[in-house]
Every structure is written in structure tokens, then in C-alpha cells.
Amino acid sequence: MKNLYLILTIFLLAPALSIAQITYPVNVVNNEYQPSTITITQGDAISWECSEGFHNVDGTTFTYPDNPEGFTSGDAEAAPWTYVFEFTAEGVYHYRCVIHGEEMTGTVVVADGLSTENQANVNPVKLYPNPTEDFILIDQVDEIDGAVRLAIFEISGKKILEETLIGPKKIDLSELNGGIYIYQLFSDEELIQTGKLAKS
């Protein structure tokens, strides 16, 4: 019965994992964005939530010409306020508060939001089962040059696990609560792979 439940869960969650949008919170407080740097998947969104001070979010292409597309919350205003923006183009985005300039900046890295099926064809490292109950297996690490590091984050952006991978490895996730997590794989500090991980 447990195997049937797992099969049904995988069947129901697999399409959602490839298209589901996640909104990540970024706190605007103490003259800084928390976290100041965040990596998301194409199609996901950021919700900036200002709880104190007089700020805004300025990621316009006028201020940052290299941004793939521009975004702004408008003029700076007193807290409280919330601004949400969906990132539809991959790339690196920079932004700032117009009041505090380069003393208050942030970065959003938007990774390619390929479908789960296409990711399996292009991602160099295999991570499975996904969804999972207690553990994940990571394979084909030997095909990557340099040291490989795995990081797993809560939706809030909080890092909850970090492992250095030398060859295939089994990672125990039994202590994690059920839900959606983000994983990232780095080779010599360069991001090589990112995706969503479902824990039942």
C-alpha cells in the first residue's frame, strides 16, 4: 500500500514540479535586503516585504542596463509595503534602493526553468528519487571536473544542508519536513545545476 501511495504521489507531483511557480520572500529591513543574493528558477517570483524604513526596489534597465529585463516597485515609500515580480527570463539581475544607492543592493540569479523531462537530458548530475520520502541518491558526480558541492534550501532561502560530493552519494533527508525545497550543485564554486526537490 505504501508503494502504491508513493507511485501516486510521484505521478501527481511530477507535472507540478515542472511548472509550479514558487514565490520567495525577501525582507527589506535594517537598510538591507535579506537575503541579498538569491537563486531561483525561471518563472518563479520574488516578494519583497518592507517592514521598516523608507525604501524601494529599483532593478530597471536604466539603472542596470545588463539586467535581462527591468523591474521596479516605484518610488521609495515608508513601510509597510510588498512588491512581487515574476522573473520570466534567465540571467543575473541586480537591484538597489534609490535612497541608499550602492549601500543597499541585491542580486537575483534566475536559472533555466526547463521541464523535469528536459532537465534529465541536460543536467550532468542525476538526483533521485524525486519526490522522495527519506533520502536522495546523487549519481554521475565523477563526470564533473573539480569538487562538487550540494546545497539544499528552504523556500525562504535558508540553507539547511550542504555536502561535498566525491563520487555517488546517498543523502539522508529523513529529518526534513515534507514540502518543496530548492537544490543547487556547484563545481569549484560555479553553479552547474539547480532544481526543485519534493519531500513527502
C-alpha positions as CSV (number, residue, x, y, z in Angstrom):
1,M,0.0,0.0,0.0
2,K,2.9,2.3,0.8
3,N,4.4,1.7,-2.6
4,L,1.1,2.5,-4.3
5,Y,0.9,5.7,-2.3
6,L,4.4,6.7,-3.4
7,I,3.7,5.9,-7.0
8,L,0.5,8.0,-6.9
9,T,2.4,10.9,-5.2
10,I,5.1,10.8,-7.9
11,F,2.5,10.7,-10.6
12,L,0.6,13.7,-9.2
13,L,3.6,15.8,-8.3
14,A,5.8,15.3,-11.3
15,P,3.9,17.7,-13.6
16,A,3.5,20.3,-10.9
17,L,7.3,20.3,-10.2
18,S,8.0,21.3,-13.8
19,I,5.5,24.2,-13.9
20,A,4.7,25.3,-10.4
21,Q,5.7,28.8,-9.5
22,I,7.4,29.5,-6.2
23,T,7.4,32.9,-4.6
24,Y,10.4,33.6,-2.5
25,P,10.3,36.2,0.3
26,V,13.0,38.9,0.6
27,N,12.8,41.0,3.7
28,V,13.5,44.8,3.3
29,V,14.8,45.8,6.8
30,N,17.7,47.5,8.5
31,N,18.8,49.1,5.2
32,E,19.4,45.8,3.5
33,Y,17.7,43.1,1.5
34,Q,17.6,39.7,3.4
35,P,18.8,37.6,1.7
36,S,20.8,40.0,-0.5
37,T,21.5,37.2,-3.1
38,I,19.1,34.6,-4.1
39,T,18.9,31.9,-6.8
40,I,15.5,31.0,-8.3
41,T,14.1,29.1,-11.3
42,Q,12.8,30.8,-14.4
43,G,9.1,31.5,-13.8
44,D,9.4,31.9,-10.1
45,A,8.8,35.2,-8.3
46,I,10.3,37.3,-5.5
47,S,8.1,39.1,-2.9
48,W,9.9,42.0,-1.3
49,E,8.4,42.7,2.1
50,C,9.3,46.0,3.7
51,S,8.7,46.1,7.4
52,E,10.6,49.2,8.4
53,G,12.3,52.3,6.9
54,F,11.8,54.2,3.6
55,H,12.9,52.1,0.6
56,N,12.1,50.7,-2.8
57,V,13.3,48.1,-5.3
58,D,15.0,49.5,-8.4
59,G,16.1,46.9,-10.9
60,T,15.3,49.0,-14.0
61,T,17.4,48.6,-17.1
62,F,18.1,52.3,-16.9
63,T,19.9,51.7,-13.6
64,Y,21.3,48.3,-14.5
65,P,21.5,48.0,-18.4
66,D,22.8,44.4,-18.2
67,N,19.6,43.1,-16.5
68,P,17.7,40.8,-18.8
69,E,14.6,42.8,-18.1
70,G,13.7,45.7,-15.8
71,F,11.6,45.7,-12.6
72,T,10.8,48.3,-10.0
73,S,8.4,48.8,-7.1
74,G,8.1,52.5,-8.0
75,D,9.2,55.5,-5.9
76,A,10.6,54.9,-2.4
77,E,8.0,54.8,0.3
78,A,7.6,54.2,4.0
79,A,6.9,50.7,5.3
80,P,4.9,48.6,5.3
81,W,4.7,47.5,1.6
82,T,5.0,44.4,-0.5
83,Y,6.2,44.2,-4.1
84,V,6.1,41.0,-6.2
85,F,7.8,40.4,-9.5
86,E,7.9,37.2,-11.6
87,F,11.1,36.5,-13.4
88,T,10.5,35.1,-16.9
89,A,13.9,35.4,-18.4
90,E,17.0,33.6,-17.1
91,G,20.1,35.5,-16.2
92,V,21.6,37.7,-13.4
93,Y,19.6,40.7,-12.1
94,H,20.9,43.5,-9.9
95,Y,18.8,46.0,-8.0
96,R,19.1,48.7,-5.3
97,C,17.2,51.1,-3.1
98,V,17.2,54.5,-4.7
99,I,17.5,56.2,-1.4
100,H,20.6,54.2,-0.2
101,G,22.2,53.5,-3.6
102,E,25.1,51.1,-3.6
103,E,24.9,50.7,0.2
104,M,21.7,48.7,-0.2
105,T,21.8,46.3,-3.2
106,G,20.6,42.9,-4.1
107,T,21.1,40.2,-6.7
108,V,18.7,37.6,-8.2
109,V,20.1,34.7,-10.2
110,V,17.4,33.1,-12.4
111,A,18.3,29.6,-13.6
112,D,16.8,28.0,-16.7
113,G,13.3,26.7,-15.9
114,L,13.3,23.6,-18.2
115,S,10.7,20.9,-17.7
116,T,11.7,17.9,-15.5
117,E,12.0,15.7,-18.6
118,N,14.3,18.2,-20.4
119,Q,16.3,18.7,-17.2
120,A,17.0,15.0,-17.1
121,N,18.6,15.3,-20.6
122,V,20.8,18.3,-19.8
123,N,21.7,18.1,-16.1
124,P,25.1,16.4,-15.7
125,V,24.3,15.1,-12.2
126,K,21.4,12.7,-11.5
127,L,19.4,13.2,-8.3
128,Y,16.7,10.7,-7.4
129,P,14.1,9.7,-6.3
130,N,12.3,13.0,-6.7
131,P,9.8,13.2,-5.0
132,T,11.4,11.3,-2.1
133,E,10.4,10.1,1.4
134,D,13.7,9.6,3.3
135,F,16.8,10.1,1.1
136,I,18.2,11.0,-2.3
137,L,20.8,9.4,-4.4
138,I,23.3,11.5,-6.3
139,D,25.0,9.9,-9.3
140,Q,27.3,10.8,-12.2
141,V,29.3,13.2,-10.0
142,D,32.5,11.6,-11.4
143,E,31.7,13.2,-14.8
144,I,32.2,16.7,-13.4
145,D,35.6,18.3,-13.3
146,G,36.5,19.8,-9.9
147,A,35.0,19.4,-6.4
148,V,31.2,19.2,-6.4
149,R,29.1,20.7,-3.6
150,L,25.4,20.2,-3.0
151,A,23.3,22.8,-1.2
152,I,19.6,22.5,-0.2
153,F,17.5,25.5,0.7
154,E,14.0,26.0,2.1
155,I,11.7,28.1,0.0
156,S,12.5,31.0,2.3
157,G,16.1,30.9,1.0
158,K,17.5,29.4,4.3
159,K,20.3,26.9,3.6
160,I,19.5,23.7,5.5
161,L,22.1,21.2,4.1
162,E,25.5,21.3,2.5
163,E,27.6,18.4,1.4
164,T,30.8,17.9,-0.6
165,L,30.3,15.1,-3.1
166,I,33.2,12.7,-4.0
167,G,31.6,10.1,-6.2
168,P,28.0,8.8,-5.9
169,K,26.4,9.5,-2.5
170,K,23.2,8.8,-0.5
171,I,21.9,11.8,1.4
172,D,19.6,11.3,4.4
173,L,16.6,13.7,4.3
174,S,14.5,11.9,6.9
175,E,14.7,14.8,9.3
176,L,13.3,17.3,6.8
177,N,9.6,18.3,6.9
178,G,7.5,17.4,3.9
179,G,7.4,20.1,1.2
180,I,9.3,21.7,-1.7
181,Y,13.0,22.5,-1.5
182,I,15.5,24.0,-3.9
183,Y,18.8,22.2,-4.6
184,Q,21.9,23.7,-6.1
185,L,25.1,21.9,-7.3
186,F,28.3,23.8,-7.6
187,S,31.6,22.8,-9.2
188,D,34.6,24.9,-8.0
189,E,32.0,27.5,-6.7
190,E,30.3,27.8,-10.2
191,L,26.6,26.9,-10.2
192,I,26.2,24.0,-12.6
193,Q,22.7,22.7,-11.8
194,T,19.6,23.8,-9.8
195,G,16.1,22.4,-9.4
196,K,13.2,21.6,-7.1
197,L,13.1,18.7,-4.7
198,A,9.9,17.3,-3.3
199,K,9.9,15.7,0.2
200,S,6.8,13.7,1.1
